[in-house]
Amino acid sequence: MTQCTGNPENLRRAASAKQDAARSRAEQGLRDIIKHGAPISFQAVAQAAGVSRAYLYRCPELRERIPTLREAQTVDCTTDSCSPEPTPTATTDTSAVIRTLTHQITQERRLRRREVIELTQALAAAHGRISELQRQHGGDPTGR
């Protein structure tokens, strides 16, 4: 009887791709809401993006950004129709750059953490081997 071990790396890649797609949809939904001048809320973003509100609350960047944009969305009620002022394109472009750089930094940080873990494990193995050799040679690491 054989046991299927699967391919965890493929699962990780698929999960990462799914998460990236959901984040992209959420970002696009938020941009659409801003573009149309609709009120910004977690419910509105979730509906526009086709993601759950729970997802938006679990994603730290979006969880911080949505209330900030909602607060920045000023309402001009001097006329009969209260319409929010559109967000300047420069601010949206700057936000996109910041998000991109933040994502790149996060990826780089993950890579560096993996490297640190691998190096720590290699160092521990080397220390274990040194201790083993010292015991074999009566405590003298040079073997004399």
C-alpha beads as a LAMMPS data file, in Angstrom:
LAMMPS data file: protein, C-alpha beads

144 atoms
143 bonds

1 atom types
1 bond types

-500.0 500.0 xlo xhi
-500.0 500.0 ylo yhi
-500.0 500.0 zlo zhi

Masses

1 110.0

Atoms # bond

1 1 1 0.000 0.000 0.000
2 1 1 1.456 3.341 -1.009
3 1 1 0.833 6.572 0.743
4 1 1 0.287 9.766 -1.257
5 1 1 2.407 12.531 0.216
6 1 1 1.224 15.211 -2.164
7 1 1 3.292 18.177 -3.132
8 1 1 3.291 20.823 -0.392
9 1 1 5.174 23.307 -2.557
10 1 1 2.414 23.225 -5.187
11 1 1 -0.163 23.746 -2.449
12 1 1 1.790 26.731 -1.120
13 1 1 2.025 28.244 -4.593
14 1 1 -1.688 27.713 -5.225
15 1 1 -2.616 29.269 -1.869
16 1 1 -0.323 32.213 -2.546
17 1 1 -1.819 32.716 -6.013
18 1 1 -5.339 32.564 -4.573
19 1 1 -4.434 35.122 -1.919
20 1 1 -2.819 37.421 -4.494
21 1 1 -5.918 37.184 -6.722
22 1 1 -8.215 38.063 -3.810
23 1 1 -6.011 41.008 -2.855
24 1 1 -5.991 42.238 -6.460
25 1 1 -9.784 41.998 -6.656
26 1 1 -10.102 43.893 -3.370
27 1 1 -7.736 46.615 -4.567
28 1 1 -9.623 46.913 -7.861
29 1 1 -12.957 47.045 -6.040
30 1 1 -11.649 49.835 -3.819
31 1 1 -10.371 51.762 -6.857
32 1 1 -13.771 51.363 -8.557
33 1 1 -15.596 52.683 -5.502
34 1 1 -13.265 55.688 -5.323
35 1 1 -13.586 56.283 -9.068
36 1 1 -17.388 56.314 -8.910
37 1 1 -17.445 58.422 -5.754
38 1 1 -19.485 55.852 -3.842
39 1 1 -19.271 55.725 -0.038
40 1 1 -16.320 53.625 1.099
41 1 1 -17.134 50.824 3.528
42 1 1 -16.028 47.256 4.155
43 1 1 -19.393 46.022 2.840
44 1 1 -19.114 48.082 -0.350
45 1 1 -15.530 46.965 -1.038
46 1 1 -16.391 43.312 -0.358
47 1 1 -19.357 43.491 -2.716
48 1 1 -17.439 45.310 -5.470
49 1 1 -14.469 42.937 -5.212
50 1 1 -16.319 39.666 -4.772
51 1 1 -14.535 38.882 -1.502
52 1 1 -15.862 38.457 2.013
53 1 1 -15.816 41.188 4.622
54 1 1 -13.921 38.731 6.835
55 1 1 -11.146 38.632 4.217
56 1 1 -10.911 42.426 4.234
57 1 1 -10.651 42.457 8.035
58 1 1 -7.963 39.729 7.972
59 1 1 -5.826 41.630 5.445
60 1 1 -3.900 44.225 7.541
61 1 1 -3.237 46.632 4.654
62 1 1 -6.886 46.793 3.638
63 1 1 -8.109 46.822 7.212
64 1 1 -6.137 50.025 7.806
65 1 1 -6.737 51.569 4.400
66 1 1 -10.512 51.342 4.127
67 1 1 -11.292 53.383 7.283
68 1 1 -8.576 55.884 6.357
69 1 1 -10.063 56.390 2.898
70 1 1 -13.570 56.557 4.365
71 1 1 -12.446 59.337 6.745
72 1 1 -10.681 61.163 3.923
73 1 1 -13.797 61.012 1.810
74 1 1 -15.172 64.448 2.597
75 1 1 -18.746 65.290 1.846
76 1 1 -19.665 68.646 0.330
77 1 1 -23.255 69.306 1.348
78 1 1 -23.422 72.935 0.254
79 1 1 -25.570 71.970 -2.727
80 1 1 -28.790 69.965 -2.830
81 1 1 -26.939 66.769 -3.678
82 1 1 -24.269 65.701 -1.229
83 1 1 -21.507 64.151 -3.264
84 1 1 -18.107 63.050 -2.027
85 1 1 -15.102 64.839 -3.446
86 1 1 -13.108 62.617 -5.780
87 1 1 -9.767 61.390 -4.514
88 1 1 -6.898 62.906 -6.503
89 1 1 -5.208 60.534 -8.925
90 1 1 -1.777 61.427 -7.561
91 1 1 -2.778 60.141 -4.139
92 1 1 -4.055 56.901 -5.659
93 1 1 -0.850 56.486 -7.691
94 1 1 1.290 57.173 -4.620
95 1 1 -0.726 54.648 -2.643
96 1 1 -0.191 52.063 -5.367
97 1 1 3.563 52.651 -5.262
98 1 1 3.574 52.357 -1.481
99 1 1 1.546 49.134 -1.630
100 1 1 3.870 47.670 -4.246
101 1 1 6.975 48.538 -2.262
102 1 1 5.425 47.228 0.948
103 1 1 4.622 43.951 -0.803
104 1 1 8.182 43.675 -2.132
105 1 1 9.633 44.355 1.313
106 1 1 7.348 41.727 2.838
107 1 1 8.465 39.142 0.278
108 1 1 12.122 40.017 0.845
109 1 1 11.667 39.765 4.607
110 1 1 10.112 36.284 4.246
111 1 1 13.030 35.163 2.103
112 1 1 15.565 36.466 4.616
113 1 1 13.748 34.764 7.505
114 1 1 13.896 31.435 5.649
115 1 1 17.608 31.930 5.063
116 1 1 18.179 32.715 8.745
117 1 1 16.314 29.542 9.747
118 1 1 18.368 27.433 7.326
119 1 1 21.635 28.976 8.522
120 1 1 20.649 28.514 12.168
121 1 1 19.924 24.844 11.501
122 1 1 23.252 24.415 9.693
123 1 1 25.069 26.107 12.575
124 1 1 23.363 23.848 15.114
125 1 1 24.369 20.794 13.064
126 1 1 27.962 22.040 12.892
127 1 1 28.045 22.589 16.667
128 1 1 26.703 19.071 17.154
129 1 1 29.418 17.658 14.899
130 1 1 32.125 19.626 16.773
131 1 1 30.857 18.273 20.094
132 1 1 30.843 14.743 18.684
133 1 1 34.431 15.088 17.443
134 1 1 35.558 16.511 20.781
135 1 1 34.109 13.504 22.601
136 1 1 35.818 11.106 20.178
137 1 1 39.196 12.756 20.691
138 1 1 39.030 13.121 24.457
139 1 1 37.973 16.766 24.547
140 1 1 40.839 18.061 22.377
141 1 1 39.330 19.518 19.195
142 1 1 42.672 19.239 17.359
143 1 1 42.886 15.479 17.996
144 1 1 46.396 15.561 19.563

Bonds

1 1 1 2
2 1 2 3
3 1 3 4
4 1 4 5
5 1 5 6
6 1 6 7
7 1 7 8
8 1 8 9
9 1 9 10
10 1 10 11
11 1 11 12
12 1 12 13
13 1 13 14
14 1 14 15
15 1 15 16
16 1 16 17
17 1 17 18
18 1 18 19
19 1 19 20
20 1 20 21
21 1 21 22
22 1 22 23
23 1 23 24
24 1 24 25
25 1 25 26
26 1 26 27
27 1 27 28
28 1 28 29
29 1 29 30
30 1 30 31
31 1 31 32
32 1 32 33
33 1 33 34
34 1 34 35
35 1 35 36
36 1 36 37
37 1 37 38
38 1 38 39
39 1 39 40
40 1 40 41
41 1 41 42
42 1 42 43
43 1 43 44
44 1 44 45
45 1 45 46
46 1 46 47
47 1 47 48
48 1 48 49
49 1 49 50
50 1 50 51
51 1 51 52
52 1 52 53
53 1 53 54
54 1 54 55
55 1 55 56
56 1 56 57
57 1 57 58
58 1 58 59
59 1 59 60
60 1 60 61
61 1 61 62
62 1 62 63
63 1 63 64
64 1 64 65
65 1 65 66
66 1 66 67
67 1 67 68
68 1 68 69
69 1 69 70
70 1 70 71
71 1 71 72
72 1 72 73
73 1 73 74
74 1 74 75
75 1 75 76
76 1 76 77
77 1 77 78
78 1 78 79
79 1 79 80
80 1 80 81
81 1 81 82
82 1 82 83
83 1 83 84
84 1 84 85
85 1 85 86
86 1 86 87
87 1 87 88
88 1 88 89
89 1 89 90
90 1 90 91
91 1 91 92
92 1 92 93
93 1 93 94
94 1 94 95
95 1 95 96
96 1 96 97
97 1 97 98
98 1 98 99
99 1 99 100
100 1 100 101
101 1 101 102
102 1 102 103
103 1 103 104
104 1 104 105
105 1 105 106
106 1 106 107
107 1 107 108
108 1 108 109
109 1 109 110
110 1 110 111
111 1 111 112
112 1 112 113
113 1 113 114
114 1 114 115
115 1 115 116
116 1 116 117
117 1 117 118
118 1 118 119
119 1 119 120
120 1 120 121
121 1 121 122
122 1 122 123
123 1 123 124
124 1 124 125
125 1 125 126
126 1 126 127
127 1 127 128
128 1 128 129
129 1 129 130
130 1 130 131
131 1 131 132
132 1 132 133
133 1 133 134
134 1 134 135
135 1 135 136
136 1 136 137
137 1 137 138
138 1 138 139
139 1 139 140
140 1 140 141
141 1 141 142
142 1 142 143
143 1 143 144
